[in-house]
Amino acid sequence: MLAFLEKQSATVMTTLKSDGTPHSVRVASASVDGKIWSSGTATRVRTRHLRRDPRCALIVLDQGAGHLSLETTVTIHDGPDAPELNVRYFRLVQKRPTGPLSWLNDELDEAAFRKAMVDEQRLIYEFEVHRAFGIY
């Protein structure tokens, strides 16, 4: 499962509205130290849903028919370490272990990238997997 996650980033994230209706969006995800992370902002609808109910489903997709469905609980990391966590996450997603990071059609050094993360109120979603199934 972790090998599949390390190769894929296209993910569908489904949270629950207050009336129980699912809300699905496409996001990127990455395996960070054996855990699944994604990035979002404090103002996103999915963040509001997760603050009320941390249950979430993910479907990680590959280029073909492979997929991995995950039932999870989400921890939101939005404290003072969130900018640095976003640097770690985006380095993995962008496959750039060093050097500048791409952001909004620009190349930013780490200091400018961290500032952009603070300005956007970026946070990290960390998914605790309770059940996994699929073709991967």
C-alpha positions as CSV (number, residue, x, y, z in Angstrom):
1,M,0.0,0.0,0.0
2,L,2.8,2.5,0.9
3,A,4.6,1.7,-2.3
4,F,1.5,2.6,-4.3
5,L,1.0,5.8,-2.3
6,E,4.6,6.9,-2.9
7,K,4.1,6.7,-6.7
8,Q,0.7,8.4,-6.9
9,S,-0.6,11.9,-5.9
10,A,-3.9,12.2,-7.7
11,T,-6.5,11.8,-4.9
12,V,-10.2,12.3,-4.4
13,M,-11.0,13.5,-0.8
14,T,-14.5,13.1,0.5
15,T,-15.6,14.9,3.7
16,L,-19.1,15.1,5.2
17,K,-21.3,18.1,5.2
18,S,-23.3,18.8,8.4
19,D,-26.3,17.0,7.0
20,G,-24.2,13.9,6.2
21,T,-24.0,14.6,2.5
22,P,-20.6,13.7,1.0
23,H,-18.5,16.5,-0.4
24,S,-15.7,15.4,-2.8
25,V,-12.8,17.3,-4.2
26,R,-9.6,16.4,-6.1
27,V,-6.5,17.0,-4.1
28,A,-2.8,15.9,-4.2
29,S,-1.5,13.7,-1.5
30,A,1.9,12.3,-0.5
31,S,3.3,9.7,1.7
32,V,5.4,11.5,4.4
33,D,7.3,9.2,6.8
34,G,4.7,6.4,6.2
35,K,1.7,8.7,6.7
36,I,-0.6,10.3,4.1
37,W,-0.6,14.1,4.0
38,S,-2.4,16.7,1.9
39,S,-2.4,20.5,2.0
40,G,-5.3,22.9,2.3
41,T,-6.2,26.2,3.8
42,A,-8.1,27.4,6.9
43,T,-10.8,28.8,4.7
44,R,-11.6,25.8,2.5
45,V,-15.0,24.1,2.9
46,R,-13.3,20.7,3.4
47,T,-11.4,22.2,6.4
48,R,-14.6,23.4,8.0
49,H,-16.2,19.9,7.4
50,L,-13.2,18.2,9.0
51,R,-13.1,20.5,12.0
52,R,-16.7,19.4,12.7
53,D,-16.3,15.7,11.8
54,P,-12.7,14.4,11.1
55,R,-13.9,11.3,9.2
56,C,-12.8,11.3,5.6
57,A,-12.6,8.9,2.6
58,L,-9.7,9.0,0.1
59,I,-9.4,7.4,-3.3
60,V,-5.8,7.5,-4.6
61,L,-5.7,6.9,-8.4
62,D,-3.0,5.8,-10.8
63,Q,-2.7,6.4,-14.5
64,G,-4.7,3.2,-15.3
65,A,-7.3,1.2,-13.4
66,G,-5.4,1.0,-10.2
67,H,-6.9,2.7,-7.1
68,L,-6.7,2.6,-3.4
69,S,-9.7,3.5,-1.2
70,L,-9.0,4.6,2.3
71,E,-11.3,5.2,5.3
72,T,-9.5,7.7,7.5
73,T,-9.7,10.2,10.4
74,V,-7.9,13.5,9.8
75,T,-5.7,15.5,12.1
76,I,-5.3,19.1,11.0
77,H,-1.8,20.6,11.5
78,D,-2.3,24.4,11.5
79,G,0.1,25.6,14.2
80,P,3.3,27.5,14.0
81,D,5.0,24.5,12.3
82,A,2.5,24.4,9.4
83,P,4.7,26.4,7.0
84,E,7.6,24.0,7.5
85,L,5.3,21.0,7.2
86,N,4.1,22.5,3.9
87,V,7.7,22.8,2.7
88,R,8.3,19.1,3.4
89,Y,5.0,18.1,1.7
90,F,5.5,20.2,-1.4
91,R,9.1,19.0,-1.8
92,L,7.7,15.5,-2.1
93,V,4.8,16.4,-4.3
94,Q,7.0,18.5,-6.6
95,K,9.9,16.0,-6.4
96,R,12.3,18.8,-5.5
97,P,14.4,17.7,-2.5
98,T,16.3,21.0,-2.7
99,G,16.2,24.4,-4.4
100,P,13.2,26.6,-5.2
101,L,9.6,25.4,-5.0
102,S,6.9,26.2,-7.6
103,W,4.0,28.3,-6.4
104,L,1.4,30.1,-8.5
105,N,3.5,30.0,-11.7
106,D,6.6,31.3,-9.8
107,E,9.8,29.8,-8.4
108,L,10.2,30.7,-4.7
109,D,13.1,30.1,-2.3
110,E,12.2,28.5,1.0
111,A,11.8,31.7,2.9
112,A,9.4,33.2,0.2
113,F,7.6,29.8,0.0
114,R,7.1,29.8,3.8
115,K,5.7,33.3,3.7
116,A,3.3,32.3,1.0
117,M,2.1,29.4,3.2
118,V,1.5,31.8,6.1
119,D,-0.2,34.4,3.9
120,E,-2.6,31.7,2.5
121,Q,-3.2,30.1,6.0
122,R,-2.0,26.8,4.6
123,L,-2.2,23.8,6.8
124,I,-1.6,20.0,6.5
125,Y,-4.2,17.3,6.7
126,E,-2.7,14.1,8.1
127,F,-4.8,10.9,7.5
128,E,-5.0,8.0,9.9
129,V,-6.0,5.0,7.9
130,H,-8.6,2.7,9.5
131,R,-9.4,0.6,6.4
132,A,-7.8,0.2,3.0
133,F,-9.0,-1.7,-0.1
134,G,-8.6,-1.5,-3.9
135,I,-6.6,-2.6,-6.9
136,Y,-3.0,-1.4,-6.5
